[in-house]
Amino acid sequence: MESRVEDIVIVGAGIAGLTTSLGLHRLGVRSLVLESSNNLRVAGFAISIWTNAWKALDALGIGNILRQQHLQLRGHVTTSLITGQQISSTALANATGKHGAHEVRCVKRQLLLEALANELPSGTIRFSSKVVAIEESGFTKLVHFADGTVIRTKVLIGSDGVNSVVAKWLGLNKAAYSGRLSIRGYITLTSSHKVEPMIMRFFGKGCRNGVIPCDDKTIYWFFTCTPTDQEKKLEDNPAKLKQFVLEKLENVPSDVKGFIENTDLDHILSAPLRYRHPWELLFGNINKGNVCVSGDAFHPMTPDLGQGGCSALEDGVVLARCLGEVFCTKPGADVRNNKGEEEEEEKYKRIVASLKKYANERRLRSMNIIFAAYVTGIIQQGESKLVSFFRDKFLAAFLAGVQLKIADFDCGKLRSS
C-alpha cells in the first residue's frame, strides 16, 4: 500500500544519512530518513574526527557543540609491542596544512549522532522502517518496507551501511573481507583518568592497538589482528575477547592494560574489517538515475587512517550541496511552462545531473582513502621481521604524515560560492 510521496528519501540514520539530511535542512530542503532499528544505532562507541571532518561539521553548524564535549588531541605516540620502546611521535596541536591548523578529537559516536539528529525537524527520521525492495516507477522510485508500506520518492539515497540494500540494487558487490578483526571498547571512570590528550598507538606481533581519551573521564580503545580460525570463534564472547586482547598486549603500559581490564563486557564488541575494492568505485555505479549511495554503503574501508566516519561527513555535505542546486533553484520560464510529464522529466534530468556531480566529486578521493587505509593497515600490522624493521625504523613517522595529508582537506560549504 503506497502511503506517501517524498522528494528525497535517505535510507539509514547513521553518520552519512543524518549529515545529508541536516545539510539539506540547512538549505531549506526537506528529506525523510528511514532507519530500520527503533532508535539511533551507536555501534562502535567512538570515532576519530580529523581536520577534514571538522570542516564538514562546521559547514553544518554543529562543530562547536561537539568541541565543547571532547578533548582536543595534541599528538600521537607510537610504541613497539615487540620492544616496548617508542618508535615515533607526531605533534598535532601546532600542525598546519594548506587548509589551516589541524584539529583531532575522539568523539563519542552517540553524541555525534544526537548532535546531527537534534537539529532536524520533528518527523524527519522514521524508525522501525526496514527497506526490503526498490522498484522503478517512471521518474521516481518505489521503496518497499517489511511491513508492506511503500513510499514513492524523486531521489533515493542509500546510507544504509556496509550491507546496503541500495548498494546492492545499484549492482555494487558485497564489501570484501580484509582478513582482519577489530575489537573495540570504552570505559567511563568516576573520576579523571589523568591521561594526556594524545593518541597512543602500539604496533607489532601482527597486532595494532590504540588508546584515545574522549573527555576527562572516558577512554576509547581498539585492537585489530588477523585472527586464526579458532580466534574467530571469540567474536560473540566479550569476556574471551577481553582476555585475548590482554594476552597480546604484554608490552603496553600498566594503565593502558588497566583500562582494558576494567572495561564492562557490555562495552566491548568485535567485527570483521571490510572494505570495497577501489576499482569498484572507478567502474561500479555510485549513482544510477535518481539513486546514489554514501558513507559505508559507498566506500567501506578499514579503520587504519580513522577516516571512515570523516569521509561519511564529507559525503553528506557534498551530496546536500549538489541536491540543493536542484531543489533550492527555481525553474526557468521554459520549465514552468511545461505541464505534467514534461515538467517531471526536466526535474528528473536535473536530479540525475546533480548525483553525477556528487559521484564525480567523491569518487577519486574515496578510492585514495580506501587504498591508503588498506596499505597502512598491512604495514602497521605486519608480522615479518623485515616489515617490522622498516616500520619501526622508518615508516611509523611516514604513516603519521600520510594520515595528516589525508586529513588536510576541505569539502566546502553547503552553498557553492
C-alpha positions in Angstrom: 0.0 0.0 0.0 1.5 3.3 -1.1 1.4 5.8 1.8 3.1 9.0 0.7 5.3 10.8 -1.8 8.6 12.4 -0.9 11.2 14.5 -2.7 14.2 12.9 -1.1 14.4 9.6 0.9 17.5 8.6 2.7 17.9 5.0 3.9 19.9 4.8 7.1 20.2 7.2 10.1 23.9 6.8 10.5 26.5 9.5 10.1 26.2 9.8 6.3 22.4 9.7 6.3 21.9 12.3 9.1 24.6 14.5 7.7 23.0 14.6 4.3 19.6 15.3 5.9 20.9 18.1 8.1 22.8 19.6 5.2 19.6 19.6 3.1 17.6 21.1 6.1 20.1 23.9 6.4 19.4 24.7 2.7 15.6 24.6 3.3 15.1 21.2 1.6 13.0 18.6 3.4 14.1 14.9 3.4 12.8 11.7 5.1 15.4 9.4 6.8 14.4 5.7 7.1 16.1 3.7 10.0 15.5 0.0 10.4 16.1 0.0 14.1 13.8 1.6 16.7 16.4 4.2 17.8 19.7 5.7 16.7 22.4 3.0 16.5 25.7 3.8 18.0 27.8 0.6 17.4 31.5 1.4 17.6 31.4 3.7 20.7 33.7 6.5 19.5 35.2 7.8 16.3 38.3 9.9 15.4 37.2 13.2 14.0 40.1 14.7 11.9 40.5 18.1 10.4 38.6 17.3 7.2 35.6 16.2 9.3 35.6 19.3 11.4 35.3 21.3 8.2 32.2 19.4 7.4 30.7 19.7 10.9 31.3 23.5 10.9 29.6 23.7 7.5 26.6 22.0 9.2 26.8 24.4 12.1 27.3 21.8 14.9 31.1 21.7 15.2 31.2 23.8 18.4 28.6 21.7 20.1 30.9 18.7 19.8 34.1 20.6 20.6 32.7 21.5 24.0 32.2 17.8 24.8 35.6 16.4 23.7 39.3 16.9 24.3 41.5 18.3 21.5 44.3 15.8 21.0 47.8 17.2 21.0 49.6 14.4 19.1 50.1 10.7 18.7 52.8 8.4 20.0 53.6 5.1 18.5 55.2 2.3 20.6 56.5 -1.2 19.5 54.7 -4.2 21.0 57.9 -6.1 20.4 60.4 -4.0 22.3 58.1 -1.7 24.3 60.1 1.3 23.0 58.6 4.4 21.5 59.3 4.5 17.7 57.6 7.8 16.7 55.9 10.9 18.0 53.9 13.4 15.9 52.6 16.7 17.2 49.1 17.7 16.2 48.4 20.8 18.2 50.6 23.0 16.2 50.5 21.1 12.9 49.1 23.1 9.9 48.3 22.2 6.3 47.1 24.0 3.2 43.6 24.2 4.8 44.8 25.6 8.1 45.6 24.2 11.5 44.9 20.5 12.2 42.3 19.5 14.7 41.7 16.0 16.0 39.3 14.8 18.7 37.9 11.4 19.6 34.2 11.9 19.6 31.6 9.7 21.2 29.5 8.2 18.4 26.2 8.7 20.3 26.9 12.4 20.9 27.8 12.8 17.2 24.5 11.2 16.0 22.5 13.1 18.6 24.1 16.4 17.6 23.0 15.7 14.0 19.6 14.4 14.8 18.7 17.1 17.3 19.0 19.8 14.6 16.5 18.1 12.3 12.8 18.9 12.3 10.5 16.6 14.2 9.4 13.7 12.0 12.4 13.7 9.7 13.6 10.3 11.0 11.2 7.3 10.7 12.4 4.5 12.9 11.5 0.7 12.6 11.4 1.2 8.8 13.3 -1.7 7.2 13.6 -1.4 3.4 13.3 -4.7 1.6 13.0 -3.7 -2.1 13.3 -0.9 -4.6 11.2 -0.6 -7.7 11.4 1.6 -10.8 8.3 3.8 -11.4 8.7 6.3 -14.2 10.8 9.3 -12.9 10.5 8.1 -9.3 11.4 5.0 -7.2 9.1 3.0 -5.0 10.7 2.0 -1.7 9.1 -1.1 -0.2 9.1 -1.8 3.6 9.0 -5.1 5.5 5.5 -4.1 6.8 4.1 -3.7 3.3 4.3 0.1 3.2 5.5 1.7 0.0 6.9 5.3 -0.4 7.4 7.0 -3.7 10.4 9.3 -4.0 12.1 11.5 -6.5 15.6 10.9 -5.0 16.8 7.8 -3.2 20.0 7.9 -1.2 21.5 4.7 0.3 23.3 5.5 3.6 22.5 2.1 5.0 25.9 0.8 5.8 28.2 -2.0 4.7 25.3 -4.4 3.9 23.4 -1.7 2.0 20.2 -2.7 0.2 20.6 0.4 -2.1 24.2 -0.5 -3.0 23.0 -4.0 -3.9 20.3 -2.5 -6.1 23.0 -0.4 -7.8 24.9 -3.5 -8.6 27.9 -2.9 -6.2 29.5 -6.1 -4.9 29.3 -7.0 -1.2 32.2 -5.5 0.7 35.3 -7.7 0.8 36.7 -9.2 4.0 40.1 -7.8 4.8 41.1 -10.9 6.7 41.4 -8.8 9.9 39.3 -8.5 13.0 38.6 -5.4 15.1 37.8 -5.4 18.8 36.7 -2.1 20.4 35.7 -0.9 23.8 35.3 2.1 26.0 35.4 2.9 29.7 33.9 5.8 31.7 35.6 6.4 35.0 34.1 8.0 38.1 37.0 10.5 38.3 39.5 11.9 35.8 41.7 9.3 34.1 44.6 11.9 34.0 45.7 10.6 30.6 47.4 13.2 28.3 45.2 14.1 25.3 47.2 12.0 22.9 46.6 9.1 20.6 48.6 6.2 22.0 49.3 3.5 19.3 51.0 0.2 19.6 52.2 -1.9 16.7 53.8 -5.4 16.4 53.3 -9.1 16.7 50.7 -9.0 14.0 48.5 -6.6 16.1 47.5 -3.0 16.2 46.2 -1.3 19.4 45.2 2.2 20.2 44.0 4.1 23.3 42.5 7.6 23.0 40.8 9.8 25.6 37.4 11.3 24.5 37.0 13.6 27.5 38.3 13.8 31.1 36.7 10.6 32.2 36.2 8.4 29.0 38.8 6.3 27.3 38.2 4.6 23.9 40.4 1.7 22.9 40.7 -0.6 19.8 42.6 -3.6 18.8 43.0 -5.2 15.4 44.6 -8.5 14.4 44.5 -11.3 11.8 42.6 -14.0 13.6 43.1 -17.7 13.3 40.0 -19.9 12.7 39.9 -20.6 16.5 40.2 -16.9 17.3 37.3 -16.0 15.0 35.0 -18.0 17.3 35.6 -15.5 20.1 33.6 -12.8 18.3 30.4 -13.3 20.3 32.1 -13.7 23.7 33.2 -10.3 25.2 34.9 -12.0 28.2 37.1 -14.1 26.0 37.7 -11.1 23.7 39.0 -9.1 26.6 41.3 -11.8 27.7 42.6 -12.4 24.2 43.5 -8.7 23.8 45.2 -8.5 27.2 47.3 -11.6 26.3 48.5 -9.9 23.2 49.5 -6.6 24.9 52.2 -7.6 27.4 54.4 -4.6 26.5 51.9 -1.9 26.9 51.9 0.4 30.0 50.0 -0.8 33.0 47.4 2.0 32.9 46.5 1.0 29.3 46.1 -2.6 30.4 44.0 -1.3 33.3 41.6 0.5 31.1 41.0 -2.7 29.1 40.8 -4.9 32.1 38.2 -2.7 33.7 36.0 -2.3 30.6 32.5 -3.6 31.2 31.7 -6.6 29.0 28.7 -4.7 27.6 31.1 -2.1 26.3 33.2 -4.5 24.2 32.3 -5.5 20.7 34.1 -7.0 17.7 33.6 -7.1 13.9 35.4 -8.3 10.8 37.0 -5.4 8.9 35.6 -5.0 5.4 36.3 -2.7 2.6 35.3 -2.0 -1.0 37.9 -2.6 -3.7 39.0 0.8 -5.0 38.5 -0.2 -8.7 34.8 -0.8 -7.9 34.4 2.9 -7.3 36.0 3.5 -10.6 33.9 1.1 -12.7 30.9 0.5 -10.5 27.7 2.5 -10.0 28.0 5.0 -7.2 24.9 6.6 -8.7 22.3 5.5 -11.3 19.5 7.7 -12.4 18.0 9.3 -9.2 19.7 6.8 -6.9 23.1 7.1 -5.1 25.0 5.8 -2.1 27.1 7.5 0.6 29.1 6.6 3.7 29.8 2.9 4.3 27.3 1.9 1.6 29.6 3.8 -0.8 33.1 3.3 0.5 33.5 0.9 3.4 37.2 1.0 4.4 39.5 -0.4 7.1 39.9 2.0 10.1 43.6 2.4 9.9 43.5 6.1 9.0 40.5 6.9 11.1 38.7 8.2 8.0 35.5 6.1 7.7 33.2 8.4 9.6 35.1 11.5 8.4 34.5 10.6 4.8 30.8 10.0 5.5 30.6 13.5 6.9 32.3 14.8 3.7 29.8 12.8 1.6 26.8 14.3 3.4 27.9 17.9 2.9 28.8 17.4 -0.8 25.6 15.5 -1.6 23.4 18.1 0.2 25.1 20.8 -1.8 24.6 19.1 -5.1 21.0 18.3 -4.5 20.4 21.8 -3.1 21.3 23.2 -6.5 18.2 21.3 -7.8 15.7 21.8 -5.0 16.7 25.3 -4.0 16.7 26.7 -7.5 13.5 28.0 -9.1 13.0 26.5 -12.6 13.3 28.8 -15.6 10.3 30.0 -17.6 10.6 27.1 -20.1 10.3 24.6 -17.3 7.5 26.5 -15.6 5.5 26.4 -18.8 5.9 22.7 -19.1 2.9 20.6 -17.9 2.7 17.2 -16.3 5.2 14.6 -17.5 7.4 17.1 -19.3 8.0 19.0 -16.1 8.7 15.8 -14.2 11.2 14.7 -16.9 13.0 18.1 -16.6 13.3 17.8 -12.8 14.5 14.2 -13.2 17.2 15.2 -15.6 18.4 17.9 -13.1 18.4 15.4 -10.3 20.4 12.9 -12.3 23.0 15.6 -13.2 23.3 16.6 -9.5 24.0 13.0 -8.4 26.6 12.6 -11.2 28.3 15.7 -10.0 28.3 14.3 -6.4 29.8 11.0 -7.6 32.5 12.6 -9.7 33.5 14.8 -6.8 33.7 11.9 -4.3 35.0 9.1 -6.4 38.7 9.6 -6.6 39.1 10.8 -3.0 37.2 7.8 -1.7 39.4 5.5 -3.8 42.6 7.1 -2.5 41.5 6.8 1.1 40.4 3.2 0.8 43.7 2.2 -0.8 45.8 4.2 1.7 44.0 2.8 4.7 44.4 -0.8 3.5 48.1 -0.4 2.8 48.6 1.4 6.1 46.9 -1.4 7.9 49.1 -4.1 6.3 52.2 -2.2 7.3 51.1 -1.4 10.8 50.0 -5.0 11.5 52.8 -6.8 9.6 54.5 -9.7 11.4 57.6 -10.4 9.4 61.0 -9.2 10.7 61.6 -7.2 7.6 58.3 -5.3 7.8 58.7 -4.8 11.5 62.3 -3.4 11.0 61.3 -0.9 8.3 58.1 0.1 10.1 59.8 0.8 13.4 62.9 2.5 11.9 61.4 4.5 9.1 57.7 4.0 8.3 56.0 4.9 11.6 56.6 8.6 11.2 55.9 8.4 7.4 52.5 6.8 8.1 51.6 9.5 10.6 52.4 12.0 7.8 50.1 10.2 5.4 47.3 10.4 8.0 47.8 14.2 8.3 47.9 14.6 4.5 44.6 12.7 4.0 43.0 14.9 6.7 44.2 18.1 5.1 41.1 18.5 3.0 38.0 20.8 2.9 34.8 19.5 1.4 33.5 23.1 1.1 30.4 24.9 2.4 26.8 23.9 1.8 26.3 26.6 -0.7 28.6 27.0 -3.7 30.5 30.3 -3.7 
